[in-house]
């Protein structure tokens, strides 16, 4: 008699069962957050991801648009009638220049390779003693490294120009490379990463008879691979797009980026050529980042930098 009075249990909606199953499976990874908050966070990150990739899609499509599509207002994101005429016109313009295109490319590669090498070496060699040793003034130096991150290149442009003029490096590639070596971002990233390395490894290397330079090169640098790869990517972005307009006056010393900026000054007719040049200048840094993004994320997580 009592069994007939028991109400049957209502089965939940299948969608809720599925979501609840996933929530229980990954619950241990999301301590302190509800499922609703995870959904909101995922939607928030997806929105900003779309906004971040939007300019890349626009630049890539612009390079293949004919001139009439580039000048449309409001502009369209995707190309309707793709063409390679912009790249052909770019090659023609650079071929007719009185400085060969190969010279501009050589200057860009020289500035980038020399600058990246210098930034990594100077930053890592300065970071190693700050991270693994305590000496008089080390605490003050660590604070100076952090405080110097607040000053961007615009603030230091005039002092850099005065210094390069005094030492006679104006109108040379060193004037573009040397000011970047004084930046503290590389020191900050490398120091934050190297400070996580066990001190026992340094002590063991000393017991084996290794000197400070050997410990730095054979022990610290291999273990800090994620940090210096991240630094390489950031330095490539800095030097690859550097025009050197403040320091370089001889045409044969100027990089590709400066030569491409002169294309825009001709007028509206060269907007297609400029769009193709933008895509070419954008590809190398993006490809380097895509290849080594796992190391970048690891270094950012270790150093505490939030993008």
Residue pairs with C-beta under 8 A, 6 or more apart in sequence:
12 20
19 35
23 35
30 38
33 41
54 77
56 282
56 286
57 77
57 78
58 75
58 77
59 275
59 278
59 279
59 282
60 279
61 77
61 78
61 79
62 70
62 79
62 275
62 278
62 279
63 86
63 87
63 275
63 276
63 278
63 279
64 79
64 82
64 83
64 84
64 86
65 79
65 80
65 81
65 82
65 83
65 86
65 272
65 275
66 81
66 83
66 85
66 272
67 269
67 271
67 272
69 76
69 79
69 80
69 81
70 271
70 272
70 275
71 268
71 271
85 272
86 272
86 273
86 275
86 276
87 276
89 270
89 272
89 273
89 276
90 263
90 273
90 276
90 277
90 280
93 263
93 270
93 273
94 101
94 104
94 259
95 101
97 259
98 251
99 251
99 252
99 254
99 259
101 256
101 259
103 252
104 254
104 255
104 256
104 258
104 259
105 256
107 173
107 252
107 253
107 254
107 255
107 256
108 240
108 255
108 256
108 257
110 173
111 173
111 176
111 177
111 239
111 242
111 244
111 255
112 236
112 239
112 240
114 173
114 177
115 176
115 177
115 180
115 181
115 235
115 238
115 239
115 242
116 232
116 235
116 236
116 239
118 177
118 180
118 181
119 180
119 181
119 183
119 186
119 231
119 235
120 186
120 228
120 231
120 232
120 235
122 181
122 186
123 185
123 186
123 187
123 189
123 190
123 231
124 186
124 190
124 194
124 216
124 220
124 221
124 224
124 228
124 231
125 216
126 187
126 190
126 191
127 186
127 187
127 188
127 189
127 190
127 191
127 194
128 190
128 194
128 216
128 220
129 135
129 138
130 138
130 141
130 142
130 145
130 187
130 191
131 190
131 191
131 192
131 194
131 195
131 197
132 194
132 195
132 197
132 199
132 202
132 220
142 191
144 184
145 184
145 187
145 188
145 191
146 184
146 188
148 183
148 184
149 184
149 185
149 188
156 179
157 246
160 179
161 170
161 246
161 247
163 179
164 170
164 174
164 175
164 178
164 179
164 247
169 175
169 178
169 247
170 247
170 249
171 247
171 248
171 249
171 250
171 253
172 247
172 248
172 253
173 244
173 248
173 253
175 244
175 247
175 248
176 239
176 242
176 244
176 247
176 248
177 239
180 235
180 238
180 239
185 231
185 234
186 231
186 234
186 235
188 303
189 227
189 230
189 231
189 299
189 303
189 305
190 224
190 227
190 228
190 231
192 227
192 302
192 303
192 304
193 224
193 226
193 227
193 299
193 302
193 303
194 220
194 224
194 227
196 302
197 219
197 220
197 223
197 224
201 219
201 223
202 215
202 219
202 220
205 214
205 215
205 218
205 219
206 215
210 218
210 219
221 228
225 295
226 295
226 296
226 298
226 299
226 302
227 299
227 302
227 303
229 292
229 295
229 296
229 299
230 292
230 295
230 296
230 299
230 300
232 288
232 292
233 285
233 288
233 289
233 292
233 296
236 284
236 285
236 288
237 285
240 257
240 281
240 284
240 285
241 257
241 281
241 285
242 255
242 257
243 254
243 255
243 257
243 258
243 261
244 253
244 254
244 255
244 258
245 258
245 261
248 254
248 255
248 258
256 281
257 281
260 274
260 277
260 278
260 281
263 270
263 273
263 274
263 277
264 270
264 271
264 274
289 296
300 306
300 307
